[in-house]
Amino acid sequence: MLGRPIPSTGGPSAALPTHIPEDRVVARPSSNLRLLPEEEAVAVPAALELVDSYRRLADVFHEVLAELSLDALLVRIADTLTDLIPHDTLTIYEADEAQGLLVPVLARDTWADEIMRTTIRFDEGITGWAARNREAVHVNQAHLDPRVRFVPGTPIDPEALISIPLIARSQIKGVLNIYRAGEDASFGDDEFELAKRFADAAALALDNAQIRARLEHQARTDSLTGLFNHRTFHERLLHALQETSRTHAPVAVLMLDIDDFKRVNDVHGHGVGDELLRLLADTLRAAVRPEDVVCRLGGEEFGVIMGACDATDANRVAERLVERLGDIEFPAVGRVTVSIGLSLGPEHAMNPRELGACAEAAMMTAKAQGKNRIVLYDEGRSERPDSPVPARDVRSIAHLKLLQSLSGKLNRLNDVREIGDEIAAELRSLIDYHNCRVFVVDGDDLVPISFRGEFAAETVALPLELLRKKVGEGVTGRCAELGESLLVGDAANCEFGIKIPGTPDIEESLLAVPLRYGSRIIGVIVLSKLGLDQFDEDDVRLLEVLAGHAAVAVENASLYESARREAEAATALLEFGRELASASGLQRILDRVVELSAGILGSLRTSLWLEDEDGWLVPRASHGYSPEQRAAVEARRIRAADTRIVQPGLEPFIYTPEQISRIEDDPIAPGTSYAVARFEVEGRAGSILVAIESEDFGERELRLLGGIAYQAKLAIANASSYEGLEQTFVSTVEALANALEANDEYTSKHARWITDLSLKVGTELGLDEPSLKRLELGALLHDIGKIGIPSDVLSKPGRLTFDERAIMQTHPTLGERIIAPIDRLQHVRPVVRHCHERWDGRGYPDGLTGEEIPLESRIIFVCDAYHAMTTDRPYRRRLSHPEAVRRLREGAGSQFDPRVVEVCLGVVNELRAS
């Protein structure tokens, strides 16, 4: 139906066609198509199904809108809609609004052939009604709808239909129809709404694709005549020559120019000239075969590409064209004549530019011989009009201009890849190669830095890395090894040629020229042309002179790159040193060393090992390993003496998988090489191991790793010295605290016990390293102010009087004043001052509340309270652990920070259990 008929699943099988064309996509009814799995559909409310559908609709919008090819877009629309709204069949029509017609462009249906043959008027059937009224239609019994029309040759079966006009920028672009077959088939209202939303995106995508197709057509055609333009001429000629290389059938190029066309424009005006050009374009189309490519090359010049055409056939086409033009009397101008030149590939040339130049030379010879002639190219008989003497060697002048232009450009470039690209681009303008490859020598390797062109018609692009060669390998490697230019007329049968993987067998000529700087070969330029023996001595001389300029530019760029990388390395080491200088604590420094090493050297996995007291290298930090790999690394131990056997000294080196196997029975990453930099700190060995992830890891990276190891050694030594001084300082503080409490037989170890418990609680609460250090010093010194409290008050066995309590409560401020002159303890002063503040603000000395109190002070307050309750005091005996726990919980939220209380009790329970 219009609409569209769907065969009933219960109908007679005889009605189905026995053959379905391969270019049609057939969708058959399926009971498995659902918006959600059937068991979920029962449980999930319809509203949630709708939300999920709209979410998926949003997900597919950008995919549909991103598709640029019109044909691919239609398939994408059909595929996406199948996932979004399950259906049995689908048809998409394109609208011709001027004629009021809908033309089918895609049908997924058993009756696809019948549907694709049937156009629909805007006033015909349900589909035409939707297009004319620009209104979506939802009909669950479409076969009974009074608007229905049926596609000729298809059965009448019950079905449900959604027909949606595709409208973009107020223009109808087409109609989208989806169907479900059967008496009970239906679409829900939610599905109808979803389909309309999807159609909005599909319409925009169709509009975008049509605009793109129109712009691409305009970019490839001449706006005046409608013929292909100069750009398309060269593209199609390249394709034809590639086909010739494969099939060995000749290709002919016909180039013509209207005789005395300038006089037509001068005498009759450009309007008449344009009409004459259009007339010639129509005549050309009528004179050639349908498969021939007709192009306007510019001005009054036209070109024709004729595949599988020899000289006789090409001459016959040219004669037919001249004859037809001779029969035309153009108004006001009279009869028009043309000069025609013919060239043949591969006989005259095997690349587009040269074959076109041959046809142009033949055309100019025709003009020079009196116009209105047909001339087949002959290298020894080419002439130019109005030239009493032979033409100058235009090719040599072009060579000189190229070299002058290229030399200036190369001298301004500092990147070898940009130099390679510039060489390939400039050569293209003079030698119409099939492809151009530029290599630089890196040790024994030839590394490709630029590739332009194609491998073959069937192989548009291959990874650049496939071109990498060893010196001495293939034509390119042999050129680098010998330091001589190589001219290979038949690359496929060259004795030292090597086929590039993934490329087909073709007839190809190669020219390879070395880049020589002094006595060194630093690179190679390779040109390829389709066909046999396509290069001559002029090409060799040109490329050798160009290679001389290029070699200087490549060497300068290499030196610049080397200097730049060294500067980058120096800068990286400087930043590395600064980062380590700002890290606090030995472990933090070790962690930063492996993190920064990975970033600087471009490695995914790094580790740092230090020698322990038993002479084993132990992993102290790692980066980039998976949890399983990290656990395996941390379990490893390597005897320091073994590493010295593998590689004596402290110079960085590379551990190969074979060397690793001598000391490792079960390597973590088999087959991986590691760069190793050793160092020594205070007589003990250390090593940084870096997994080598790239083939570019070389001497520069090893030197950089050595610099990293030296910086790491200094930072580790400084950290160790600092930690030693820090420990001495803390021990001194602890001794002072113990000395101050020695008079109290009950609390001589009070400060250290509280300190240890506080550090455990602080760690559980997630304090960082500086905060834990502040907590440690604060806990040791929290009662330092008691030195200023009279001993009779401090050791009084009974309750304190009001005045005595007031004196006792001054010890936090006294403690702060005692440590105030010590620079190293400035950050500890607030901790000491506020370690007796209460959560509810009723503490002393400042009555702070809640989060106003430093966290370290709150931790010390809880730990101090627990210890005070569970130890004997001058005024009472110790309380039991359960009683102390009860009182801490009772005070949580009023006296103590409730979070600190819970963490503290958890730590205490763990300690008691252990």
Disulfide bonds with the S-S distance in Angstrom:
none
